């Protein structure tokens, strides 16, 4: 089956049916203490020190 990928989470197969594909987990690092974790979505704060989490899976400016 051929697929047309529209985004990381939506795929339309060639028959026109929408299929949900779970996004891969991303790696985040705390900017305060360096703690790393993986999650499907951006954590609000570090589970160790409550610092801000940075997504390491995306290029940084």
N, CA, C and O atoms as a Tripos MOL2 file, in Angstrom:
@<TRIPOS>MOLECULE
protein
  244   243    61     0     0
PROTEIN
NO_CHARGES

@<TRIPOS>ATOM
      1 N           0.8450   -1.1800    0.0000 N.3       1 UNK1
      2 CA          0.0000    0.0000    0.0000 C.3       1 UNK1
      3 C           0.8900    1.2430    0.0000 C.2       1 UNK1
      4 O           1.7780    1.3760    0.8420 O.2       1 UNK1
      5 N           0.6510    2.1470   -0.9420 N.am      2 UNK2
      6 CA          1.3800    3.4050   -0.9860 C.3       2 UNK2
      7 C           0.7370    4.3960   -0.0290 C.2       2 UNK2
      8 O          -0.4830    4.4140    0.1390 O.2       2 UNK2
      9 N           1.5770    5.2280    0.6020 N.am      3 UNK3
     10 CA          1.0820    6.2120    1.5640 C.3       3 UNK3
     11 C           1.5280    7.6010    1.1520 C.2       3 UNK3
     12 O           2.5980    7.7820    0.5700 O.2       3 UNK3
     13 N           0.6990    8.5670    1.4590 N.am      4 UNK4
     14 CA          1.0380    9.9740    1.3020 C.3       4 UNK4
     15 C           1.1370   10.5420    2.7110 C.2       4 UNK4
     16 O           0.1330   10.5970    3.4220 O.2       4 UNK4
     17 N           2.3260   10.9650    3.1260 N.am      5 UNK5
     18 CA          2.5070   11.4890    4.4770 C.3       5 UNK5
     19 C           2.2520   12.9860    4.4500 C.2       5 UNK5
     20 O           2.9190   13.7330    3.7340 O.2       5 UNK5
     21 N           1.2680   13.4140    5.2480 N.am      6 UNK6
     22 CA          0.8880   14.8190    5.3120 C.3       6 UNK6
     23 C           1.5950   15.5120    6.4760 C.2       6 UNK6
     24 O           2.0400   16.6520    6.3440 O.2       6 UNK6
     25 N           1.6970   14.8410    7.5920 N.am      7 UNK7
     26 CA          2.4080   15.3660    8.7530 C.3       7 UNK7
     27 C           2.9540   14.1720    9.5160 C.2       7 UNK7
     28 O           2.8360   13.0350    9.0620 O.2       7 UNK7
     29 N           3.5540   14.4260   10.6760 N.am      8 UNK8
     30 CA          4.0960   13.3290   11.4620 C.3       8 UNK8
     31 C           3.0040   12.4190   12.0060 C.2       8 UNK8
     32 O           3.2870   11.2780   12.3710 O.2       8 UNK8
     33 N           1.7590   12.8960   12.0690 N.am      9 UNK9
     34 CA          0.7150   12.0930   12.6930 C.3       9 UNK9
     35 C          -0.4290   11.7030   11.7640 C.2       9 UNK9
     36 O          -1.2410   10.8570   12.1390 O.2       9 UNK9
     37 N          -0.5280   12.2800   10.5740 N.am     10 UNK10
     38 CA         -1.6250   11.9570    9.6570 C.3      10 UNK10
     39 C          -1.0620   11.3650    8.3770 C.2      10 UNK10
     40 O          -0.1620   11.9310    7.7570 O.2      10 UNK10
     41 N          -1.5970   10.2330    7.9970 N.am     11 UNK11
     42 CA         -1.1920    9.5750    6.7580 C.3      11 UNK11
     43 C          -2.4520    9.2540    5.9810 C.2      11 UNK11
     44 O          -3.4230    8.7590    6.5550 O.2      11 UNK11
     45 N          -2.4530    9.5270    4.6840 N.am     12 UNK12
     46 CA         -3.5910    9.1650    3.8380 C.3      12 UNK12
     47 C          -3.1050    8.0910    2.8830 C.2      12 UNK12
     48 O          -2.1670    8.3150    2.1170 O.2      12 UNK12
     49 N          -3.7460    6.9120    2.9230 N.am     13 UNK13
     50 CA         -3.3330    5.8880    1.9740 C.3      13 UNK13
     51 C          -3.9510    6.1980    0.6190 C.2      13 UNK13
     52 O          -4.8130    7.0710    0.5200 O.2      13 UNK13
     53 N          -3.5350    5.5130   -0.4030 N.am     14 UNK14
     54 CA         -3.9440    5.8330   -1.7660 C.3      14 UNK14
     55 C          -5.4320    5.5940   -2.0200 C.2      14 UNK14
     56 O          -5.9560    6.0320   -3.0440 O.2      14 UNK14
     57 N          -6.1170    4.9110   -1.1110 N.am     15 UNK15
     58 CA         -7.5650    4.7350   -1.2350 C.3      15 UNK15
     59 C          -8.3190    5.9230   -0.6450 C.2      15 UNK15
     60 O          -9.5450    5.9790   -0.7300 O.2      15 UNK15
     61 N          -7.5960    6.8770   -0.0450 N.am     16 UNK16
     62 CA         -8.2290    8.0600    0.5150 C.3      16 UNK16
     63 C          -8.6500    7.9120    1.9630 C.2      16 UNK16
     64 O          -9.3190    8.7930    2.5030 O.2      16 UNK16
     65 N          -8.2670    6.8020    2.6090 N.am     17 UNK17
     66 CA         -8.6380    6.6090    4.0080 C.3      17 UNK17
     67 C          -7.5920    7.2580    4.9040 C.2      17 UNK17
     68 O          -6.3930    7.1100    4.6720 O.2      17 UNK17
     69 N          -8.0470    7.9770    5.9300 N.am     18 UNK18
     70 CA         -7.1260    8.5700    6.8960 C.3      18 UNK18
     71 C          -6.6920    7.4990    7.8820 C.2      18 UNK18
     72 O          -7.5090    6.7020    8.3440 O.2      18 UNK18
     73 N          -5.4170    7.4800    8.1990 N.am     19 UNK19
     74 CA         -4.8720    6.5280    9.1500 C.3      19 UNK19
     75 C          -4.0300    7.3060   10.1430 C.2      19 UNK19
     76 O          -3.1740    8.0960    9.7460 O.2      19 UNK19
     77 N          -4.2650    7.0900   11.4320 N.am     20 UNK20
     78 CA         -3.4770    7.7770   12.4530 C.3      20 UNK20
     79 C          -2.2340    6.9550   12.7410 C.2      20 UNK20
     80 O          -2.3230    5.7550   13.0020 O.2      20 UNK20
     81 N          -1.0730    7.6020   12.6940 N.am     21 UNK21
     82 CA          0.1750    6.9710   13.0860 C.3      21 UNK21
     83 C           0.7580    7.7680   14.2400 C.2      21 UNK21
     84 O           0.9380    8.9810   14.1370 O.2      21 UNK21
     85 N           1.0500    7.0910   15.3270 N.am     22 UNK22
     86 CA          1.5800    7.7520   16.5080 C.3      22 UNK22
     87 C           2.9500    8.3530   16.2080 C.2      22 UNK22
     88 O           3.7960    7.7090   15.5870 O.2      22 UNK22
     89 N           3.1620    9.5840   16.6510 N.am     23 UNK23
     90 CA          4.4510   10.2450   16.4710 C.3      23 UNK23
     91 C           5.5060    9.5350   17.3080 C.2      23 UNK23
     92 O           5.1970    8.9960   18.3710 O.2      23 UNK23
     93 N           6.7310    9.5310   16.8420 N.am     24 UNK24
     94 CA          7.7900    8.9000   17.6330 C.3      24 UNK24
     95 C           8.0540    9.7220   18.8880 C.2      24 UNK24
     96 O           7.8060   10.9280   18.8950 O.2      24 UNK24
     97 N           8.5500    9.0930   19.9480 N.am     25 UNK25
     98 CA          8.8750    9.8770   21.1450 C.3      25 UNK25
     99 C          10.0660   10.7900   20.8710 C.2      25 UNK25
    100 O          10.9520   10.4590   20.0830 O.2      25 UNK25
    101 N          10.0690   11.9180   21.5200 N.am     26 UNK26
    102 CA         11.1400   12.8940   21.3730 C.3      26 UNK26
    103 C          12.0000   12.8980   22.6330 C.2      26 UNK26
    104 O          11.5360   12.5040   23.7030 O.2      26 UNK26
    105 N          13.2410   13.3390   22.5120 N.am     27 UNK27
    106 CA         14.1440   13.4330   23.6500 C.3      27 UNK27
    107 C          14.1970   14.8840   24.1130 C.2      27 UNK27
    108 O          14.3890   15.7980   23.3110 O.2      27 UNK27
    109 N          14.0240   15.0800   25.4140 N.am     28 UNK28
    110 CA         14.0540   16.4080   26.0210 C.3      28 UNK28
    111 C          15.1540   16.4510   27.0720 C.2      28 UNK28
    112 O          15.4450   15.4480   27.7230 O.2      28 UNK28
    113 N          15.7650   17.6330   27.2320 N.am     29 UNK29
    114 CA         16.7930   17.8220   28.2530 C.3      29 UNK29
    115 C          16.4660   19.0680   29.0660 C.2      29 UNK29
    116 O          16.0810   20.1000   28.5180 O.2      29 UNK29
    117 N          16.6250   18.9550   30.3790 N.am     30 UNK30
    118 CA         16.3830   20.0930   31.2640 C.3      30 UNK30
    119 C          17.5050   21.1060   31.0990 C.2      30 UNK30
    120 O          18.6820   20.7470   31.1180 O.2      30 UNK30
    121 N          17.1400   22.3620   30.9390 N.am     31 UNK31
    122 CA         18.1230   23.4270   30.7710 C.3      31 UNK31
    123 C          18.7850   23.7980   32.1050 C.2      31 UNK31
    124 O          19.8130   24.4760   32.1210 O.2      31 UNK31
    125 N          18.1970   23.3530   33.2210 N.am     32 UNK32
    126 CA         18.7440   23.6740   34.5430 C.3      32 UNK32
    127 C          19.7040   22.5940   35.0500 C.2      32 UNK32
    128 O          20.8370   22.8950   35.4250 O.2      32 UNK32
    129 N          19.2440   21.3220   35.0620 N.am     33 UNK33
    130 CA         20.0350   20.2580   35.6860 C.3      33 UNK33
    131 C          20.5890   19.2290   34.6970 C.2      33 UNK33
    132 O          21.4000   18.3870   35.0830 O.2      33 UNK33
    133 N          20.1630   19.2830   33.4170 N.am     34 UNK34
    134 CA         20.6750   18.3540   32.4190 C.3      34 UNK34
    135 C          19.9640   17.0090   32.3630 C.2      34 UNK34
    136 O          20.3460   16.1450   31.5740 O.2      34 UNK34
    137 N          18.9300   16.8130   33.1920 N.am     35 UNK35
    138 CA         18.1630   15.5560   33.1800 C.3      35 UNK35
    139 C          17.5390   15.3580   31.8080 C.2      35 UNK35
    140 O          16.9920   16.2980   31.2310 O.2      35 UNK35
    141 N          17.6180   14.1210   31.2740 N.am     36 UNK36
    142 CA         17.0270   13.8070   29.9670 C.3      36 UNK36
    143 C          15.8730   12.8400   30.1310 C.2      36 UNK36
    144 O          15.8660   11.9920   31.0240 O.2      36 UNK36
    145 N          14.8860   12.9880   29.2360 N.am     37 UNK37
    146 CA         13.7430   12.0820   29.2260 C.3      37 UNK37
    147 C          13.1720   12.0180   27.8230 C.2      37 UNK37
    148 O          13.4130   12.9120   27.0120 O.2      37 UNK37
    149 N          12.4130   10.9620   27.5270 N.am     38 UNK38
    150 CA         11.7100   10.8620   26.2540 C.3      38 UNK38
    151 C          10.2200   10.9560   26.5270 C.2      38 UNK38
    152 O           9.7340   10.4710   27.5480 O.2      38 UNK38
    153 N           9.4990   11.5840   25.6090 N.am     39 UNK39
    154 CA          8.0550   11.7560   25.7560 C.3      39 UNK39
    155 C           7.4410   11.9980   24.3870 C.2      39 UNK39
    156 O           8.1230   12.4380   23.4620 O.2      39 UNK39
    157 N           6.1430   11.7070   24.2600 N.am     40 UNK40
    158 CA          5.4160   11.9430   23.0170 C.3      40 UNK40
    159 C           5.0390   13.4100   22.8460 C.2      40 UNK40
    160 O           4.7350   13.8490   21.7370 O.2      40 UNK40
    161 N           5.0580   14.1690   23.9400 N.am     41 UNK41
    162 CA          4.6860   15.5850   23.8970 C.3      41 UNK41
    163 C           5.6350   16.3730   24.8040 C.2      41 UNK41
    164 O           6.3140   15.7940   25.6520 O.2      41 UNK41
    165 N           5.6770   17.6700   24.6250 N.am     42 UNK42
    166 CA          6.5700   18.5410   25.4010 C.3      42 UNK42
    167 C           6.1850   18.5250   26.8750 C.2      42 UNK42
    168 O           5.0760   18.9340   27.2220 O.2      42 UNK42
    169 N           7.0800   18.0600   27.7550 N.am     43 UNK43
    170 CA          6.7860   18.1290   29.1870 C.3      43 UNK43
    171 C           6.7710   19.5880   29.6440 C.2      43 UNK43
    172 O           7.5500   20.4040   29.1520 O.2      43 UNK43
    173 N           5.8970   19.9080   30.5700 N.am     44 UNK44
    174 CA          5.7990   21.2810   31.0590 C.3      44 UNK44
    175 C           7.0490   21.6910   31.8370 C.2      44 UNK44
    176 O           7.5090   22.8280   31.7300 O.2      44 UNK44
    177 N           7.6010   20.7470   32.6290 N.am     45 UNK45
    178 CA          8.7890   21.0520   33.4210 C.3      45 UNK45
    179 C           9.5340   19.7640   33.7450 C.2      45 UNK45
    180 O           8.9830   18.6700   33.6180 O.2      45 UNK45
    181 N          10.7700   19.8980   34.1560 N.am     46 UNK46
    182 CA         11.6120   18.7590   34.5150 C.3      46 UNK46
    183 C          11.0350   18.0530   35.7370 C.2      46 UNK46
    184 O          10.5990   18.6960   36.6910 O.2      46 UNK46
    185 N          11.0380   16.7310   35.6960 N.am     47 UNK47
    186 CA         10.5220   15.9610   36.8320 C.3      47 UNK47
    187 C          11.5110   15.9400   37.9930 C.2      47 UNK47
    188 O          11.1500   15.5590   39.1060 O.2      47 UNK47
    189 N          12.7610   16.3460   37.7420 N.am     48 UNK48
    190 CA         13.7820   16.3470   38.7860 C.3      48 UNK48
    191 C          13.8720   17.6880   39.5150 C.2      48 UNK48
    192 O          13.9340   17.7260   40.7440 O.2      48 UNK48
    193 N          13.8790   18.8000   38.7480 N.am     49 UNK49
    194 CA         14.1120   20.1080   39.3780 C.3      49 UNK49
    195 C          13.0860   21.1710   38.9850 C.2      49 UNK49
    196 O          13.1800   22.3130   39.4340 O.2      49 UNK49
    197 N          12.1000   20.8080   38.1450 N.am     50 UNK50
    198 CA         11.0590   21.7110   37.6610 C.3      50 UNK50
    199 C          11.5940   22.7850   36.7080 C.2      50 UNK50
    200 O          10.9420   23.8090   36.5010 O.2      50 UNK50
    201 N          12.7870   22.5550   36.1240 N.am     51 UNK51
    202 CA         13.3530   23.4830   35.1510 C.3      51 UNK51
    203 C          12.6900   23.3380   33.7890 C.2      51 UNK51
    204 O          11.8850   22.4320   33.5740 O.2      51 UNK51
    205 N          13.0340   24.2350   32.8720 N.am     52 UNK52
    206 CA         12.4800   24.2320   31.5140 C.3      52 UNK52
    207 C          13.1070   23.1130   30.6880 C.2      52 UNK52
    208 O          14.3190   22.9010   30.7400 O.2      52 UNK52
    209 N          12.2690   22.3890   29.9140 N.am     53 UNK53
    210 CA         12.7340   21.2830   29.0810 C.3      53 UNK53
    211 C          12.9450   21.7480   27.6450 C.2      53 UNK53
    212 O          12.1340   22.5020   27.1090 O.2      53 UNK53
    213 N          14.0390   21.2980   27.0190 N.am     54 UNK54
    214 CA         14.3990   21.6370   25.6470 C.3      54 UNK54
    215 C          14.2920   20.3830   24.7890 C.2      54 UNK54
    216 O          14.8180   19.3340   25.1620 O.2      54 UNK54
    217 N          13.6160   20.4770   23.6370 N.am     55 UNK55
    218 CA         13.4680   19.3490   22.7240 C.3      55 UNK55
    219 C          14.7680   19.1790   21.9410 C.2      55 UNK55
    220 O          15.1190   20.0350   21.1300 O.2      55 UNK55
    221 N          15.4820   18.0810   22.1790 N.am     56 UNK56
    222 CA         16.7500   17.8260   21.4940 C.3      56 UNK56
    223 C          16.5460   17.2550   20.1020 C.2      56 UNK56
    224 O          17.4970   17.1820   19.3230 O.2      56 UNK56
    225 N          15.3240   16.8470   19.7710 N.am     57 UNK57
    226 CA         15.0340   16.2360   18.4760 C.3      57 UNK57
    227 C          14.8570   17.2700   17.3750 C.2      57 UNK57
    228 O          14.8270   16.9150   16.1960 O.2      57 UNK57
    229 N          14.7400   18.5370   17.7360 N.am     58 UNK58
    230 CA         14.5310   19.5980   16.7520 C.3      58 UNK58
    231 C          15.7450   20.5120   16.7210 C.2      58 UNK58
    232 O          16.3550   20.7640   17.7600 O.2      58 UNK58
    233 N          16.1050   21.0150   15.5360 N.am     59 UNK59
    234 CA         17.2440   21.9410   15.4500 C.3      59 UNK59
    235 C          16.9840   23.1990   16.2780 C.2      59 UNK59
    236 O          15.8690   23.7180   16.3030 O.2      59 UNK59
    237 N          18.0170   23.6740   16.9470 N.am     60 UNK60
    238 CA         17.8970   24.8770   17.7720 C.3      60 UNK60
    239 C          18.4900   26.0600   17.0230 C.2      60 UNK60
    240 O          19.4520   25.9100   16.2700 O.2      60 UNK60
    241 N          17.9150   27.2310   17.2320 N.am     61 UNK61
    242 CA         18.4080   28.4580   16.5810 C.3      61 UNK61
    243 C          19.5080   29.0790   17.4000 C.2      61 UNK61
    244 O          20.0500   30.1160   17.0190 O.2      61 UNK61
@<TRIPOS>BOND
     1     1     2 1
     2     2     3 1
     3     3     4 2
     4     3     5 am
     5     5     6 1
     6     6     7 1
     7     7     8 2
     8     7     9 am
     9     9    10 1
    10    10    11 1
    11    11    12 2
    12    11    13 am
    13    13    14 1
    14    14    15 1
    15    15    16 2
    16    15    17 am
    17    17    18 1
    18    18    19 1
    19    19    20 2
    20    19    21 am
    21    21    22 1
    22    22    23 1
    23    23    24 2
    24    23    25 am
    25    25    26 1
    26    26    27 1
    27    27    28 2
    28    27    29 am
    29    29    30 1
    30    30    31 1
    31    31    32 2
    32    31    33 am
    33    33    34 1
    34    34    35 1
    35    35    36 2
    36    35    37 am
    37    37    38 1
    38    38    39 1
    39    39    40 2
    40    39    41 am
    41    41    42 1
    42    42    43 1
    43    43    44 2
    44    43    45 am
    45    45    46 1
    46    46    47 1
    47    47    48 2
    48    47    49 am
    49    49    50 1
    50    50    51 1
    51    51    52 2
    52    51    53 am
    53    53    54 1
    54    54    55 1
    55    55    56 2
    56    55    57 am
    57    57    58 1
    58    58    59 1
    59    59    60 2
    60    59    61 am
    61    61    62 1
    62    62    63 1
    63    63    64 2
    64    63    65 am
    65    65    66 1
    66    66    67 1
    67    67    68 2
    68    67    69 am
    69    69    70 1
    70    70    71 1
    71    71    72 2
    72    71    73 am
    73    73    74 1
    74    74    75 1
    75    75    76 2
    76    75    77 am
    77    77    78 1
    78    78    79 1
    79    79    80 2
    80    79    81 am
    81    81    82 1
    82    82    83 1
    83    83    84 2
    84    83    85 am
    85    85    86 1
    86    86    87 1
    87    87    88 2
    88    87    89 am
    89    89    90 1
    90    90    91 1
    91    91    92 2
    92    91    93 am
    93    93    94 1
    94    94    95 1
    95    95    96 2
    96    95    97 am
    97    97    98 1
    98    98    99 1
    99    99   100 2
   100    99   101 am
   101   101   102 1
   102   102   103 1
   103   103   104 2
   104   103   105 am
   105   105   106 1
   106   106   107 1
   107   107   108 2
   108   107   109 am
   109   109   110 1
   110   110   111 1
   111   111   112 2
   112   111   113 am
   113   113   114 1
   114   114   115 1
   115   115   116 2
   116   115   117 am
   117   117   118 1
   118   118   119 1
   119   119   120 2
   120   119   121 am
   121   121   122 1
   122   122   123 1
   123   123   124 2
   124   123   125 am
   125   125   126 1
   126   126   127 1
   127   127   128 2
   128   127   129 am
   129   129   130 1
   130   130   131 1
   131   131   132 2
   132   131   133 am
   133   133   134 1
   134   134   135 1
   135   135   136 2
   136   135   137 am
   137   137   138 1
   138   138   139 1
   139   139   140 2
   140   139   141 am
   141   141   142 1
   142   142   143 1
   143   143   144 2
   144   143   145 am
   145   145   146 1
   146   146   147 1
   147   147   148 2
   148   147   149 am
   149   149   150 1
   150   150   151 1
   151   151   152 2
   152   151   153 am
   153   153   154 1
   154   154   155 1
   155   155   156 2
   156   155   157 am
   157   157   158 1
   158   158   159 1
   159   159   160 2
   160   159   161 am
   161   161   162 1
   162   162   163 1
   163   163   164 2
   164   163   165 am
   165   165   166 1
   166   166   167 1
   167   167   168 2
   168   167   169 am
   169   169   170 1
   170   170   171 1
   171   171   172 2
   172   171   173 am
   173   173   174 1
   174   174   175 1
   175   175   176 2
   176   175   177 am
   177   177   178 1
   178   178   179 1
   179   179   180 2
   180   179   181 am
   181   181   182 1
   182   182   183 1
   183   183   184 2
   184   183   185 am
   185   185   186 1
   186   186   187 1
   187   187   188 2
   188   187   189 am
   189   189   190 1
   190   190   191 1
   191   191   192 2
   192   191   193 am
   193   193   194 1
   194   194   195 1
   195   195   196 2
   196   195   197 am
   197   197   198 1
   198   198   199 1
   199   199   200 2
   200   199   201 am
   201   201   202 1
   202   202   203 1
   203   203   204 2
   204   203   205 am
   205   205   206 1
   206   206   207 1
   207   207   208 2
   208   207   209 am
   209   209   210 1
   210   210   211 1
   211   211   212 2
   212   211   213 am
   213   213   214 1
   214   214   215 1
   215   215   216 2
   216   215   217 am
   217   217   218 1
   218   218   219 1
   219   219   220 2
   220   219   221 am
   221   221   222 1
   222   222   223 1
   223   223   224 2
   224   223   225 am
   225   225   226 1
   226   226   227 1
   227   227   228 2
   228   227   229 am
   229   229   230 1
   230   230   231 1
   231   231   232 2
   232   231   233 am
   233   233   234 1
   234   234   235 1
   235   235   236 2
   236   235   237 am
   237   237   238 1
   238   238   239 1
   239   239   240 2
   240   239   241 am
   241   241   242 1
   242   242   243 1
   243   243   244 2
@<TRIPOS>SUBSTRUCTURE
     1 UNK1         2 RESIDUE 1 A UNK
     2 UNK2         6 RESIDUE 1 A UNK
     3 UNK3        10 RESIDUE 1 A UNK
     4 UNK4        14 RESIDUE 1 A UNK
     5 UNK5        18 RESIDUE 1 A UNK
     6 UNK6        22 RESIDUE 1 A UNK
     7 UNK7        26 RESIDUE 1 A UNK
     8 UNK8        30 RESIDUE 1 A UNK
     9 UNK9        34 RESIDUE 1 A UNK
    10 UNK10       38 RESIDUE 1 A UNK
    11 UNK11       42 RESIDUE 1 A UNK
    12 UNK12       46 RESIDUE 1 A UNK
    13 UNK13       50 RESIDUE 1 A UNK
    14 UNK14       54 RESIDUE 1 A UNK
    15 UNK15       58 RESIDUE 1 A UNK
    16 UNK16       62 RESIDUE 1 A UNK
    17 UNK17       66 RESIDUE 1 A UNK
    18 UNK18       70 RESIDUE 1 A UNK
    19 UNK19       74 RESIDUE 1 A UNK
    20 UNK20       78 RESIDUE 1 A UNK
    21 UNK21       82 RESIDUE 1 A UNK
    22 UNK22       86 RESIDUE 1 A UNK
    23 UNK23       90 RESIDUE 1 A UNK
    24 UNK24       94 RESIDUE 1 A UNK
    25 UNK25       98 RESIDUE 1 A UNK
    26 UNK26      102 RESIDUE 1 A UNK
    27 UNK27      106 RESIDUE 1 A UNK
    28 UNK28      110 RESIDUE 1 A UNK
    29 UNK29      114 RESIDUE 1 A UNK
    30 UNK30      118 RESIDUE 1 A UNK
    31 UNK31      122 RESIDUE 1 A UNK
    32 UNK32      126 RESIDUE 1 A UNK
    33 UNK33      130 RESIDUE 1 A UNK
    34 UNK34      134 RESIDUE 1 A UNK
    35 UNK35      138 RESIDUE 1 A UNK
    36 UNK36      142 RESIDUE 1 A UNK
    37 UNK37      146 RESIDUE 1 A UNK
    38 UNK38      150 RESIDUE 1 A UNK
    39 UNK39      154 RESIDUE 1 A UNK
    40 UNK40      158 RESIDUE 1 A UNK
    41 UNK41      162 RESIDUE 1 A UNK
    42 UNK42      166 RESIDUE 1 A UNK
    43 UNK43      170 RESIDUE 1 A UNK
    44 UNK44      174 RESIDUE 1 A UNK
    45 UNK45      178 RESIDUE 1 A UNK
    46 UNK46      182 RESIDUE 1 A UNK
    47 UNK47      186 RESIDUE 1 A UNK
    48 UNK48      190 RESIDUE 1 A UNK
    49 UNK49      194 RESIDUE 1 A UNK
    50 UNK50      198 RESIDUE 1 A UNK
    51 UNK51      202 RESIDUE 1 A UNK
    52 UNK52      206 RESIDUE 1 A UNK
    53 UNK53      210 RESIDUE 1 A UNK
    54 UNK54      214 RESIDUE 1 A UNK
    55 UNK55      218 RESIDUE 1 A UNK
    56 UNK56      222 RESIDUE 1 A UNK
    57 UNK57      226 RESIDUE 1 A UNK
    58 UNK58      230 RESIDUE 1 A UNK
    59 UNK59      234 RESIDUE 1 A UNK
    60 UNK60      238 RESIDUE 1 A UNK
    61 UNK61      242 RESIDUE 1 A UNK
